[in-house]
């Protein structure tokens, strides 16, 4: 305890008058404002995410199959059958991409799909399908792979609930067994009950199971925007 309590009190009072006590900074105000802003932003994000999570997922926009595409399919039905007994003109390997592109230009594809085989690739052996050198073989592969994309597309539209696009795909699938390079199987009674004939009937009946099963076994390596639908 001080020996001069009155003197100390007087000095304290004088110091208070000389140097008024500074107003203490409100650190809570400076720190709290940004924290509040961050919290508010986090709340907005959380609410937005909650709304997005609780809102039903938007359906993908419907796909439109142009009438010209359907007309291409019908034109193939009326096109002549290639002569399989004659291999015709041999095609040099470096000409395969050109010939394939010319044939594919007359073949219909679903929206966003197209011919995708690596015709310029070097075959690993003479038994490899990439070693083909006859135009009729190129035509068969182009038509077959296009048919695969339509099978994939049909299953995709069925899963997406896109009725107009599925109707268009169904129409093309009815044509596919009659495309020039594929119609040869119609001569065989057994072949008429399987393959693309079966796929056509399944599509007309709205039954995805045969189409998916066939596409999984025969079209799994054909890339398209709709290939995932058959997996």
ZIHUNOR-V918734 format. One record per residue. N is the residue number from 1. RES is the residue in one letter. SS is DSSP state (H for helix, E for strand, L for the rest). PSI is psi in whole degrees, -180 to 180 (* if undefined). NEAR is the number of other C-alpha atoms within 10 Angstrom. Layout:
# ZIHUNOR-V918734
N&RES&SS&PSI&NEAR + N&RES&SS&PSI&NEAR
This chain:
# ZIHUNOR-V918734
1&X&L&136&4 + 2&X&L&148&7 + 3&X&L&-14&7 + 4&X&L&67&8 + 5&X&H&-38&10 + 6&X&H&-38&10 + 7&X&H&-42&11 + 8&X&H&-40&12 + 9&X&H&-39&11 + 10&X&H&-41&11 + 11&X&H&-40&12 + 12&X&H&-43&12 + 13&X&H&-39&12 + 14&X&H&-42&12 + 15&X&H&-35&12 + 16&X&H&-40&11 + 17&X&H&-36&10 + 18&X&H&-45&9 + 19&X&L&86&9 + 20&X&L&143&9 + 21&X&L&125&9 + 22&X&L&145&6 + 23&X&L&126&6 + 24&X&L&135&6 + 25&X&L&141&8 + 26&X&L&89&9 + 27&X&H&-27&9 + 28&X&H&-32&9 + 29&X&H&-43&10 + 30&X&H&-40&10 + 31&X&H&-37&10 + 32&X&H&-32&12 + 33&X&H&-52&12 + 34&X&H&-39&11 + 35&X&H&-42&13 + 36&X&H&-39&11 + 37&X&H&-43&11 + 38&X&H&-43&12 + 39&X&H&-41&12 + 40&X&H&-43&12 + 41&X&H&-42&12 + 42&X&H&-37&12 + 43&X&H&-42&12 + 44&X&H&-45&12 + 45&X&H&-43&12 + 46&X&H&-43&12 + 47&X&H&-39&12 + 48&X&H&-45&12 + 49&X&H&-38&12 + 50&X&H&-43&11 + 51&X&H&-41&11 + 52&X&H&-38&11 + 53&X&H&-37&10 + 54&X&H&-22&9 + 55&X&L&143&9 + 56&X&L&143&8 + 57&X&L&136&8 + 58&X&L&137&6 + 59&X&L&143&9 + 60&X&L&149&9 + 61&X&L&145&8 + 62&X&L&147&13 + 63&X&L&139&15 + 64&X&L&124&13 + 65&X&L&112&18 + 66&X&L&152&12 + 67&X&H&-31&10 + 68&X&H&-33&10 + 69&X&H&-43&18 + 70&X&H&-36&18 + 71&X&H&-37&13 + 72&X&H&-42&16 + 73&X&H&-44&24 + 74&X&H&-35&19 + 75&X&H&-35&16 + 76&X&H&-35&20 + 77&X&H&-35&18 + 78&X&H&-7&11 + 79&X&L&154&13 + 80&X&L&154&10 + 81&X&L&133&16 + 82&X&L&149&19 + 83&X&L&108&11 + 84&X&L&-27&11 + 85&X&L&-20&7 + 86&X&L&121&9 + 87&X&L&-13&13 + 88&X&L&-157&13 + 89&X&L&129&10 + 90&X&E&146&11 + 91&X&L&127&14 + 92&X&L&148&11 + 93&X&H&-40&17 + 94&X&H&-7&12 + 95&X&H&-8&12 + 96&X&H&-46&22 + 97&X&H&-36&16 + 98&X&H&-46&12 + 99&X&H&-43&16 + 100&X&H&-41&18 + 101&X&H&-38&17 + 102&X&H&-40&12 + 103&X&H&-43&17 + 104&X&H&-25&19 + 105&X&L&-21&12 + 106&X&L&2&14 + 107&X&L&134&21 + 108&X&L&149&26 + 109&X&L&153&27 + 110&X&L&164&27 + 111&X&L&128&18 + 112&X&L&-6&9 + 113&X&L&168&16 + 114&X&L&178&20 + 115&X&L&132&22 + 116&X&L&5&13 + 117&X&L&143&16 + 118&X&L&81&10 + 119&X&L&-24&20 + 120&X&L&-8&13 + 121&X&L&154&13 + 122&X&L&122&12 + 123&X&L&145&14 + 124&X&L&-25&10 + 125&X&L&171&9 + 126&X&L&-23&9 + 127&X&L&-12&9 + 128&X&L&139&10 + 129&X&H&-22&13 + 130&X&H&-9&19 + 131&X&H&8&16 + 132&X&L&148&20 + 133&X&L&10&18 + 134&X&E&144&17 + 135&X&H&-38&18 + 136&X&H&-35&22 + 137&X&H&-40&15 + 138&X&H&-44&24 + 139&X&H&-42&21 + 140&X&H&-47&17 + 141&X&H&-40&19 + 142&X&H&-47&22 + 143&X&H&-42&23 + 144&X&H&-45&21 + 145&X&H&-35&22 + 146&X&H&-41&25 + 147&X&H&-38&26 + 148&X&H&-41&28 + 149&X&H&-32&26 + 150&X&H&-35&29 + 151&X&H&-44&31 + 152&X&H&-43&30 + 153&X&H&-41&27 + 154&X&H&-47&31 + 155&X&H&-40&26 + 156&X&H&-47&22 + 157&X&H&-32&20 + 158&X&H&-42&18 + 159&X&H&-36&13 + 160&X&H&-9&16 + 161&X&L&27&14 + 162&X&L&87&18 + 163&X&H&-46&15 + 164&X&H&-43&14 + 165&X&H&-37&23 + 166&X&H&-37&26 + 167&X&H&-42&18 + 168&X&H&-43&19 + 169&X&H&-37&27 + 170&X&H&-41&23 + 171&X&H&-43&17 + 172&X&H&-40&26 + 173&X&H&-26&26 + 174&X&H&-29&22 + 175&X&H&-32&21 + 176&X&H&-42&26 + 177&X&L&-15&24 + 178&X&L&6&22 + 179&X&L&151&24 + 180&X&L&-50&21 + 181&X&L&-7&25 + 182&X&L&-14&19 + 183&X&H&-11&18 + 184&X&H&-30&15 + 185&X&H&-18&18 + 186&X&H&-16&16 + 187&X&H&-20&9 + 188&X&L&125&9 + 189&X&L&-39&9 + 190&X&L&-45&10 + 191&X&H&-27&14 + 192&X&H&-13&15 + 193&X&H&-6&14 + 194&X&L&-170&16 + 195&X&H&-139&17 + 196&X&H&-25&27 + 197&X&H&-43&20 + 198&X&H&-41&19 + 199&X&H&-39&27 + 200&X&H&-44&24 + 201&X&H&-40&18 + 202&X&H&-42&18 + 203&X&H&-43&25 + 204&X&H&-32&17 + 205&X&H&-5&10 + 206&X&L&26&16 + 207&X&L&109&14 + 208&X&H&-19&19 + 209&X&H&-52&14 + 210&X&H&-38&17 + 211&X&H&-46&25 + 212&X&H&-43&21 + 213&X&H&-44&14 + 214&X&H&-45&20 + 215&X&H&-37&26 + 216&X&H&-39&18 + 217&X&H&-29&10 + 218&X&H&-13&14 + 219&X&L&11&21 + 220&X&L&-25&15 + 221&X&L&6&13 + 222&X&L&110&18 + 223&X&L&143&18 + 224&X&L&167&21 + 225&X&L&-10&15 + 226&X&L&8&21 + 227&X&H&-32&22 + 228&X&H&-21&13 + 229&X&H&-24&19 + 230&X&H&0&22 + 231&X&L&*&10
